[in-house]
Amino acid sequence: MTYPNYFESFDYAQMRRDFPLGADFSDDFAKRSRDEIRAHQDRLFRRCVQRAWEIPFYQRLWGEQGLTPHDVQGLDDIEKLPIFGKSDLMKSLADHPPYGDYHGFDKWDIEQRPVTVIHTTSGTTGRPQVVLFSPKSREVQALLVARIWRMQGLRSTDVIHSVYGHGMINGGHFVREAALHYTNSLFLSAGTGKETRSVTQIELMRDLKVTVIVGFVDYIRQLSETAREMGLEPGRDLPIRAIFGHVGRESRSALSRAWGGAEIFDWYGVADTGPIAAEGPDRDGMYVMEDAQYLELIDESTGRAVNGEEAGDMVVTSLYRDDVYPLIRFNTHDLSAWKSGTSSLGFQLQRTVGVLGRSDNMVKLRGINVYPLALAAILNERSEFAGEYICRARRDASGRDNLCVIIETRGGAHQDDEVARGFANLLSRRVGVEIEVELVAPGATAVLTQIESRQKPIRLIDERPKASA
C-alpha cells in the first residue's frame, strides 16, 4: 500500500509563489498596491471557504446563521460569517473526541488521510487545545517566521538561541523548522528553563558564540540576570546583537540594556494562526503578513470593525489553511489597534500598534478595564522593578472586586514602604483606579508565574467566584 508522503503532499513551488520570502516579499509583495494585495487575499480566501464548507464544524457554525455556500462569494462577504473562538473549538473537542470535528479528516479514508502534524496550545487560558497542521500549512508557518527574522536583520553568520518550549506545544518545533528550512543560520534549540537549565543555557551562549536570541522576552530578560549572577556581562562576554521575540508592552529599552545594547524586534502570532504581524527594520508598527493572513480588529461587544485607532480584538483568517483545519474569522482575543500613516519602507501592508492586552484576561474595577499584560510597561518606569510580576483578583464580602499586583523588586526594595507607595501611586495614576501592590524579592513570583516552565508566564490569578457560583 502507498501512503501519503509529507514532501509530496502539496505543490511546494506554488506555495513559494503564493508566500514569497526575502526580497521577493519586501521588494515586491509588500510594495504592491492595496488593490493587488486585496486580489491575492480574495483568491486564497475563496479557496479556504470552499474547503471549510466540507467540514462539519463550519457546516454547523455557518448553517446556524442560515448561510449557504452561495452567500459568501469572496472577501467582500466575510462579515456575513460568524466570528468564533477557542471556546467553540473546545466544545468541538468535547463533543467529538479526541480531535474535534474542525479538521476535516472525514473527507478521506484513514489510509489516505493527509500527513498531519498534531500539537496543542500551551493552555495559558485553560485546558490545552488540539492544533493540527498539514505539511503545507506547516511549511507556510515556518516560512513566515524565517521571513520575519530576515526582515528584522537575521544574517547567515548568526547563531540563534531559541527559548521556545517543546513538548506538545508548537513553538519550539516550528521555529526550529523555520531556521532549518528557510535560513542557513546555526540554530540552538534550548527550550525553556525546565528543558535546559538557565545556567546551562548561558554556558551554551558563551561557548557557541550566540548572537541572536528568539522567544518570549519574559524568560529572555531573566536569563540576563542569570548571566550576571555567573559573572558574565551581556554585550561583552555574551555578544548578543539582536533579540527577535514577543515584546508586547514590555520596555524594550530595559531589555536592550539588560543584554548589553542588543537590538529588540517584536513579532506576533498565536498557535492556531502562526505569525500574523511583525516589526520591520524601521520599528514603526507591526506589519501584517497580508499574503497569508487577513486581519480584522473587532469590537467584541458589537461584532463590528473598530474605527480609526480604537482598540479591538484581533480576528484572523489564515489564507493558507485550505486543507486540514481551515481557520476563518478566529478571535484571538488579543487586543490591538491600527497604526495610521505611511511606511518609510514603502510597504503598503497594514500595520498595528502591537498587542495591548487580552480581552478575555481583563479585570473590571469600578468601571475601568485593567489588562494585566499591559502593566509591564508601567512598572518598568520605576528603577526598582526587577522585571517580574503577577496580578491577583479577589472579591471581598461586600462584592467589591480588588486587584493586587505582586511585584519583584531589586536591592531590598521590597522591604521599603515608601517604594511600595510609589508603585501603588504610579499604577493608580496611570490606570485610573486604585490598585493594591505587594513587593517581593527577585524570584518570589516564579512559582506563581511558572516562568521557568511556560512559554507565556501567568500574569493573572483570578480568585473571584465564577458567575455560575
Summary of the structure (lengths in Angstrom):
residues: 469
radius of gyration: 22.6
end to end distance: 55.6
largest distance: 74.6
contacts: 1538
relative contact order: 0.11
helix: 34%
strand: 23%
